Amino acid sequence: MADLTDNQIESGHGRIERAQAALDRCAWAEALDLALGAGVAEGALEADRLDVVAEASWWLGNLDDCIGAREQAYARYDAIGDRVRAGQCAVWLYEHHMIKTRLAIAGAWLRRARGALDDEPDCLAFGALVLREAEVAHGSGDLVHATALARTALDLARRLPSIDLEAQALQTIGRVLIDSGQLAEGLGHLDEAMLSAVEGRLDAYTTGKVHCSMISACEQLGDLRRAAEWTDATLRWSETHPLAMWPGICRVHRAALLHLRGDLPGAEREARRACAELDGFHVGSVAAGYNEIGEIRRRLGDLQGAEEAFAQAEAICGQQSAGLALVRLAQHRIDVATAIVTQLLGEQSWNELARAKLLPARIQIAVAAGDLVTAAEAAAELERVAKEYKSPALTAAALSARGRLQLAQGSASDACATLQRALQSWSQLEVPYEVATARLLLGQACRNCGDEEGAGRSFKQAGDIFDRLGAAIDAQQLRDLTRGPTLPAGLTDREAQVLGLVSSGLTNREIAASLHLSERTVARHLSNIFTKIGVTSRTAAAAFAYEHDLK
């Protein structure tokens, strides 16, 4: 490379300084133009220029350009021995590749950052490093180590001082404490971080991260009102920073809330918009958006559309969802549904709140499979977590699950009492689909108790809500219940099918083949049938079927 004149160096230096100033006032496009227009420099000046290009490209949503420039900046800083700046670049590259879900590459950059910063423990870059290491420890379930690392960053932030590093450390500690069961202290840390955000004291990246963390915590705990308040506030903030991850991530949260409030078409529009805004940038949030679309379509009865959306999410993140398991249940592929939800629960062995989100599907599928032992174990776990975290939404879900189980066990009067409490809890949360589902179950319990008037009233109210929401499959299930003959002894439709085939002389293997179930599932159904109708043999069960016209 030819030697640059002093005037050229000064000119390039001046442009880079102006590019950095443009970054500071969030003028991302101007910063990028200035940095690119400065031309190639040498040494530290070129590393600084590349770092500005990387930062501006990130905010403009050009993540591949950002990664390319940041890798070059890292190499330049490393070559001139600037370990702090090289380490900070490595930390950012870890984050960039995590957004792309390139986990192995991200891990390599984090290890490289540790190597660069190990001997530089008194700088902001070191604080950024240990916070990312805390996130890794948190994700693996090592909550003690995660807390210790985040507190190291918090101490450093207050010593330097740095309000942005402090806020990021507070939110990290808060999320770990919540997962540790220390709810009040965890939310207190998040509130402290949010205070700095709403005061306008944080930079744009930290503000967005803290807002998103608070919303995620509220959703995790089932605090829907608080989540709605923060989502609205964050969306308003993000619309003044319509670049990079925002407002796309906010739209994913907003779609989930619109979904819960019963605006299913509006929720899908918001989720699709989020996926379009985040496409090619924040991979995990795009997958979350498609999962949300899948859930919405499932509730609308569009099983093919739901399956397509869940497949798009799985192609992005490599993981199936509880929603797909419920699609398989609606398709009467119970064994596949069971396998999906079992695998998902196994992947969340340590995370109680994540497991709690999966347990209602586990219980519904287990009841459909006739596996009431597994359903009872899952219901007990859900009740324990709901009590530990004092979550209104989890409490309501636990009551609905317990009522569903009691109904399957033939304890109709207990189910009535439990489902009345579930209905009250869901009504207070103002989530219409869950209210309608609780009313549907309550109607079945009332009918099994002989209270036809109460059953009719509950079915009518459930049907009105399902029709208003456009929940086609649930509405059809309700119509089948209300126009078909009442099944004796609290038998379910599936149990009546199995009993009819028993009365025809079919073996368990033949019944399994006929209904596309496993022999084990058929055996569970038979055990439940025998208990409900009070018999101990297939001959007596066949006699019951003939007596009640179930053949």
C-alpha positions in Angstrom: 0.0 0.0 0.0 1.4 3.5 -0.9 2.1 5.8 2.0 -0.7 8.2 2.8 0.0 12.0 3.0 -0.5 13.8 6.3 -3.5 15.6 4.7 -5.1 12.4 3.6 -4.6 10.9 7.1 -6.1 14.0 8.7 -9.0 14.0 6.3 -9.7 10.3 7.0 -9.3 10.8 10.7 -11.7 13.7 10.6 -14.3 11.8 8.7 -14.0 8.9 11.1 -14.5 11.2 14.1 -17.6 12.7 12.4 -18.8 9.1 11.7 -18.4 8.3 15.4 -20.3 11.4 16.4 -23.1 10.4 14.0 -23.3 7.0 15.8 -23.5 8.8 19.1 -26.7 10.6 18.0 -28.1 7.5 16.3 -27.7 8.8 12.8 -26.8 5.3 11.5 -26.9 5.9 7.7 -24.9 9.1 8.0 -22.3 7.3 10.1 -22.0 4.5 7.5 -21.6 6.9 4.6 -18.9 8.9 6.5 -17.0 5.7 7.5 -17.1 4.2 4.0 -16.2 7.6 2.4 -13.1 7.9 4.6 -11.3 5.3 2.5 -8.9 2.7 3.7 -6.5 3.9 6.4 -3.7 2.2 8.4 -3.3 0.6 11.8 -5.6 1.8 14.6 -7.4 4.3 12.4 -8.5 1.6 10.0 -9.6 -0.6 12.8 -11.7 2.3 14.2 -13.2 2.9 10.7 -14.2 -0.7 10.4 -15.7 -0.7 13.8 -17.9 2.2 12.9 -18.9 0.4 9.7 -19.8 -2.6 11.7 -21.9 -0.7 14.3 -23.8 1.4 11.7 -24.5 -1.8 9.6 -25.8 -3.5 12.7 -28.3 -0.7 13.4 -29.3 -0.6 9.7 -30.2 -4.3 9.9 -27.3 -5.5 7.7 -25.9 -8.1 10.0 -23.7 -9.9 7.4 -22.0 -6.6 6.5 -21.7 -5.9 10.2 -20.0 -9.3 10.9 -17.6 -8.9 8.0 -16.5 -5.4 9.1 -16.3 -6.4 12.8 -14.1 -9.4 12.0 -11.7 -7.2 10.1 -11.7 -4.7 12.9 -10.9 -7.4 15.4 -8.0 -8.6 13.3 -6.6 -5.0 13.0 -6.9 -4.4 16.8 -5.3 -7.7 17.5 -2.4 -7.1 15.2 -1.5 -3.8 16.8 -1.9 -5.3 20.3 -5.0 -3.4 21.4 -6.4 -6.2 23.5 -9.3 -4.2 25.0 -10.7 -3.2 21.6 -10.0 -6.6 20.1 -11.8 -8.2 23.1 -14.8 -5.9 22.7 -15.0 -6.8 19.0 -14.9 -10.5 19.9 -17.8 -10.0 22.5 -19.9 -8.3 19.8 -19.1 -11.1 17.3 -20.3 -13.6 19.9 -23.6 -11.7 20.1 -23.9 -11.3 16.3 -23.4 -15.0 15.7 -25.9 -15.9 18.5 -28.5 -13.8 16.8 -27.8 -15.9 13.7 -28.0 -19.1 15.9 -24.5 -20.0 14.9 -23.8 -21.4 18.3 -20.4 -23.1 17.7 -19.0 -20.0 16.0 -20.5 -17.7 18.7 -18.8 -19.9 21.4 -15.5 -19.6 19.7 -15.7 -15.9 19.7 -16.6 -15.8 23.3 -13.5 -17.9 24.2 -11.4 -15.6 22.0 -12.8 -12.6 24.0 -11.9 -14.2 27.3 -8.3 -14.8 26.0 -8.0 -11.1 25.0 -9.5 -9.6 28.1 -8.3 -12.0 30.9 -5.6 -9.5 31.9 -7.8 -6.4 31.4 -10.4 -6.8 34.2 -11.1 -3.1 34.8 -12.7 -2.1 31.5 -16.2 -2.0 30.0 -15.2 -4.7 27.5 -14.5 -7.1 30.4 -17.9 -6.3 31.9 -19.6 -7.1 28.6 -17.7 -10.3 28.4 -18.7 -11.6 31.8 -22.3 -10.7 31.2 -22.3 -12.9 28.0 -20.7 -15.7 30.0 -23.4 -15.2 32.6 -26.0 -15.6 29.9 -24.3 -18.9 28.8 -24.3 -20.2 32.3 -27.9 -19.2 32.8 -28.9 -21.0 29.6 -27.2 -24.2 30.8 -28.9 -24.1 34.2 -25.9 -23.1 36.2 -27.7 -20.3 38.0 -25.2 -19.9 40.9 -22.3 -19.3 38.4 -24.5 -17.0 36.3 -25.4 -14.9 39.3 -21.7 -14.6 40.4 -20.6 -13.5 36.9 -23.4 -11.0 36.6 -22.6 -9.5 40.0 -18.9 -9.2 38.9 -20.2 -7.1 36.0 -22.4 -5.0 38.3 -19.6 -4.3 40.7 -17.4 -3.2 37.8 -20.1 -1.0 36.3 -20.5 0.9 39.6 -16.8 1.2 40.1 -16.1 2.6 36.6 -18.9 3.9 36.5 -21.1 2.9 33.6 -24.9 3.2 33.8 -25.4 1.0 30.6 -23.3 -1.8 31.9 -25.1 -1.5 35.3 -28.5 -1.7 33.7 -27.5 -4.8 31.6 -26.1 -6.5 34.7 -29.2 -5.7 36.7 -31.5 -7.2 34.1 -29.3 -10.3 33.8 -29.3 -10.8 37.6 -33.1 -10.2 37.7 -33.8 -13.0 35.1 -31.5 -15.5 36.9 -33.1 -14.7 40.2 -36.6 -15.3 38.8 -35.5 -18.7 37.4 -34.0 -19.4 40.9 -37.5 -18.9 42.4 -36.5 -15.5 44.0 -39.4 -13.7 42.3 -39.6 -10.5 44.4 -35.8 -9.9 44.3 -35.6 -10.7 40.6 -38.4 -8.3 39.6 -36.8 -5.7 41.9 -33.6 -5.8 39.9 -35.5 -5.6 36.6 -37.5 -2.6 38.0 -34.2 -0.9 38.9 -32.9 -1.4 35.3 -36.1 -0.2 33.8 -36.0 3.0 35.9 -32.8 4.1 34.1 -34.4 3.2 30.8 -37.6 5.2 31.3 -35.5 8.1 32.5 -33.7 8.2 29.2 -30.3 7.6 30.7 -29.3 4.5 28.7 -28.0 4.2 25.1 -30.3 2.8 22.5 -29.0 -0.8 22.6 -29.2 -1.1 26.4 -32.7 0.5 26.4 -34.0 -2.0 24.0 -32.4 -4.9 25.8 -33.8 -3.9 29.2 -37.3 -3.3 27.8 -37.3 -6.7 26.0 -36.0 -8.5 29.1 -38.8 -7.0 31.3 -41.5 -8.0 28.8 -40.1 -11.5 28.5 -40.0 -11.9 32.3 -43.7 -10.7 32.6 -44.7 -13.2 29.9 -42.7 -16.0 31.5 -44.5 -15.3 34.8 -47.9 -15.0 33.2 -48.2 -11.3 34.4 -50.2 -10.3 31.3 -51.3 -6.9 32.4 -47.7 -5.9 33.3 -46.5 -7.4 30.0 -49.1 -5.4 28.1 -48.1 -2.1 29.7 -44.4 -2.6 29.0 -45.1 -3.8 25.4 -47.0 -0.7 24.6 -44.3 1.5 26.2 -41.5 -0.4 24.4 -43.3 -0.2 21.0 -43.6 3.5 21.4 -39.9 3.8 22.1 -38.9 1.4 19.3 -40.8 3.4 16.7 -38.3 6.2 17.3 -35.5 3.6 16.6 -37.0 1.7 13.6 -33.8 -0.1 12.8 -32.0 -3.4 13.7 -34.1 -5.5 16.1 -36.6 -2.8 16.8 -39.6 -2.6 16.5 -39.6 -6.2 15.1 -39.0 -7.9 18.5 -41.7 -5.7 20.1 -44.2 -6.8 17.5 -43.6 -10.5 18.4 -44.5 -9.7 22.0 -47.5 -7.6 20.9 -48.7 -10.4 18.7 -48.7 -12.8 21.7 -50.7 -10.3 23.7 -53.2 -9.6 20.9 -53.6 -13.4 20.6 -54.3 -13.8 24.3 -56.8 -11.0 24.2 -58.7 -12.7 21.4 -57.7 -10.6 18.4 -56.5 -13.5 16.4 -56.4 -11.8 12.9 -54.7 -8.7 14.4 -52.2 -11.0 16.2 -51.3 -12.8 13.0 -50.8 -9.6 11.1 -48.5 -8.3 13.8 -46.5 -11.5 13.9 -46.1 -11.6 10.1 -44.9 -8.0 10.1 -42.4 -8.9 12.8 -41.1 -11.8 10.7 -40.7 -9.6 7.7 -38.9 -6.9 9.6 -36.5 -9.3 11.3 -35.9 -11.6 8.4 -32.2 -12.2 7.9 -31.3 -10.5 11.1 -32.7 -11.8 14.4 -33.2 -15.5 13.7 -34.6 -16.5 17.1 -37.3 -13.8 17.0 -38.3 -14.8 13.5 -38.8 -18.4 14.7 -40.8 -17.1 17.7 -43.0 -15.1 15.2 -43.7 -18.1 13.1 -44.5 -20.2 16.2 -47.0 -17.5 17.2 -48.5 -17.6 13.7 -48.8 -21.4 14.1 -50.6 -21.1 17.5 -53.0 -18.6 16.1 -53.8 -20.7 13.0 -54.2 -23.8 15.3 -56.8 -22.0 17.3 -58.6 -20.9 14.2 -58.8 -24.5 13.1 -56.4 -24.1 10.1 -54.3 -27.1 11.0 -52.5 -27.2 7.6 -51.6 -23.5 7.9 -50.5 -24.0 11.5 -48.3 -27.0 10.5 -46.7 -24.8 7.8 -45.9 -22.0 10.2 -44.5 -24.4 12.8 -42.3 -26.0 10.1 -40.9 -22.6 9.2 -40.0 -22.0 12.8 -38.4 -25.4 13.1 -36.4 -24.9 10.0 -35.0 -21.7 11.5 -34.3 -22.8 15.1 -34.2 -26.6 14.8 -36.8 -27.2 17.5 -40.4 -28.3 17.5 -43.0 -26.7 19.7 -45.9 -27.6 22.0 -48.2 -26.1 19.5 -47.2 -28.7 16.9 -47.9 -31.4 19.5 -51.4 -30.0 19.9 -51.8 -30.0 16.1 -50.9 -33.7 16.1 -53.4 -34.2 18.9 -56.2 -32.5 16.8 -55.2 -34.9 13.9 -55.6 -37.8 16.4 -51.9 -38.7 16.1 -51.6 -39.0 19.8 -48.4 -41.0 20.0 -46.6 -38.4 17.8 -48.0 -35.6 20.0 -46.8 -37.5 23.1 -43.3 -37.9 21.7 -43.0 -34.2 20.8 -44.0 -32.9 24.2 -41.9 -35.5 26.0 -38.8 -34.4 24.1 -39.5 -30.7 24.8 -39.9 -31.3 28.5 -36.7 -33.3 28.5 -34.8 -30.3 27.0 -36.1 -28.1 29.9 -35.1 -30.4 32.7 -33.9 -27.5 35.0 -36.1 -24.6 34.0 -39.4 -24.8 36.0 -41.1 -21.8 34.3 -40.3 -23.2 30.8 -41.6 -26.6 31.8 -44.8 -25.0 33.2 -45.6 -23.5 29.8 -45.4 -27.1 28.4 -47.3 -28.9 31.1 -50.9 -28.0 30.0 -50.2 -29.6 26.6 -48.6 -32.6 28.3 -51.7 -33.1 30.5 -54.2 -32.6 27.6 -52.3 -35.1 25.4 -51.8 -37.6 28.3 -55.6 -37.5 29.1 -56.4 -38.1 25.4 -54.0 -41.1 25.5 -55.7 -42.4 28.6 -52.4 -42.1 30.5 -53.9 -40.6 33.6 -50.8 -41.4 35.7 -48.6 -39.2 33.6 -51.4 -36.5 33.5 -51.6 -36.6 37.3 -47.8 -36.2 37.7 -47.8 -33.3 35.3 -50.8 -31.6 37.0 -49.0 -31.9 40.3 -45.8 -30.3 38.9 -47.8 -27.5 37.4 -49.6 -26.8 40.6 -46.3 -26.7 42.5 -44.7 -24.2 40.1 -47.8 -22.0 40.1 -47.7 -21.9 43.9 -44.0 -21.2 44.0 -44.1 -18.3 41.6 -47.5 -17.0 42.6 -48.4 -16.5 38.9 -52.1 -15.8 38.2 -51.8 -17.3 34.7 -50.0 -20.5 35.8 -52.6 -20.8 38.7 -55.4 -20.6 36.2 -53.7 -23.1 33.9 -53.1 -25.5 36.8 -56.8 -25.3 37.8 -57.9 -26.0 34.2 -55.5 -29.0 34.0 -56.7 -30.4 37.3 -60.3 -30.1 36.2 -59.6 -31.8 32.9 -57.9 -34.6 34.8 -60.7 -35.0 37.3 -63.2 -35.1 34.5 -61.2 -38.0 32.8 -61.0 -39.8 36.2 -64.8 -39.7 36.4 -64.8 -37.3 39.4 -67.4 -35.0 37.9 -68.4 -33.2 41.1 -64.7 -32.4 41.9 -64.2 -31.3 38.3 -67.1 -28.9 38.6 -65.7 -27.2 41.7 -62.2 -27.0 40.2 -63.3 -25.7 36.8 -65.4 -23.0 38.4 -62.3 -21.7 40.1 -60.4 -21.9 36.8 -63.1 -20.0 35.1 -62.9 -17.2 37.6 -59.2 -17.0 37.3 -59.2 -16.9 33.5 -62.0 -14.3 33.5 -59.9 -12.0 35.7 -57.0 -12.3 33.2 -59.4 -11.4 30.3 -58.2 -14.2 28.0 -61.3 -15.3 26.0 -60.0 -18.5 24.5 -59.0 -19.9 27.8 -62.3 -18.8 29.3 -64.2 -20.6 26.6 -62.1 -23.8 27.0 -62.8 -23.7 30.8 -66.5 -23.3 30.1 -66.5 -26.2 27.7 -64.9 -28.5 30.3 -67.2 -27.2 33.0 -70.2 -28.0 30.8 -69.0 -31.6 30.4 -68.5 -31.8 34.2 -72.0 -30.4 34.8 -73.5 -32.9 32.4 -71.8 -35.8 34.0 -73.2 -34.6 37.4 -76.7 -34.6 35.9 -76.9 -30.8 35.8 -78.2 -30.4 32.3 -79.3 -26.8 32.9 -75.8 -25.8 34.1 -74.2 -27.8 31.2 -76.4 -26.1 28.6 -75.6 -22.6 30.0 -71.9 -23.3 30.1 -71.9 -24.8 26.6 -73.8 -21.8 25.2 -71.3 -19.3 26.7 -68.4 -21.3 25.4 -69.9 -21.5 22.0 -70.5 -17.8 21.8 -66.8 -17.1 22.5 -65.5 -19.7 20.1 -67.7 -18.4 17.3 -66.6 -14.8 18.0 -62.9 -15.8 18.0 -63.3 -18.0 14.9 -62.1 -21.1 16.8 -63.5 -23.5 14.3 -62.3 -26.9 15.7 -63.3 -26.0 19.3 -66.7 -24.8 18.0 -67.2 -28.1 16.1 -66.2 -30.1 19.2 -68.8 -28.2 21.2 -71.5 -28.8 18.6 -70.7 -32.5 18.7 -71.0 -32.6 22.4 -74.3 -30.7 22.5 -76.1 -32.5 19.7 -74.8 -36.0 20.3 -76.1 -38.5 22.9 -74.6 -38.2 26.4 -72.1 -41.0 26.9 -72.6 -43.1 30.1 -70.3 -43.2 33.1 -68.3 -40.2 32.0 -66.7 -42.0 29.0 -64.9 -39.8 26.5 -65.5 -40.1 22.8 -62.3 -42.0 22.3 -63.1 -44.4 25.2 -66.5 -45.1 23.6 -64.8 -45.9 20.3 -62.4 -48.3 22.1 -65.2 -49.9 24.0 -67.3 -50.4 20.8 -64.4 -52.2 19.2 -63.9 -54.4 22.3 -67.5 -55.4 22.0 -66.8 -56.4 18.3 -64.2 -58.9 19.6 -61.1 -57.0 18.4 -57.8 -57.5 20.2 -55.8 -54.6 21.6 -53.4 -54.9 18.6 -56.4 -54.8 16.1 -57.9 -51.8 18.0 -54.6 -50.0 17.9 -54.3 -50.5 14.1 -57.9 -49.4 13.6 -57.5 -46.1 15.5 -53.8 -45.4 14.7 -52.8 -45.7 18.3 -50.1 -47.8 20.1 -51.1 -50.9 22.0 -50.0 -49.3 25.2 -52.4 -46.4 24.6 -55.2 -48.8 23.9 -54.4 -50.7 27.2 -54.5 -47.4 29.1 -57.9 -46.6 27.6 -59.2 -50.0 28.6 -58.0 -49.6 32.1 -59.8 -46.3 32.4 -62.9 -47.7 30.8 -63.0 -50.7 33.2 -62.7 -48.3 36.2 -65.4 -45.9 35.0 -68.0 -48.6 34.1 -67.1 -50.8 37.1 -66.1 -54.0 35.3 -63.0 -56.3 35.4 -63.2 -58.2 32.1 -63.6 -57.7 28.4 -66.8 -59.8 28.4 -68.4 -57.5 31.0 -67.3 -54.5 29.1 -68.8 -55.8 25.9 -72.1 -56.4 27.8 -72.0 -52.8 29.0 -71.4 -51.6 25.4 -74.5 -53.5 24.2 -76.6 -52.3 27.1 -75.8 -48.7 26.3 -75.8 -49.0 22.5 -72.0 -48.4 22.2 -71.4 -51.4 19.9 
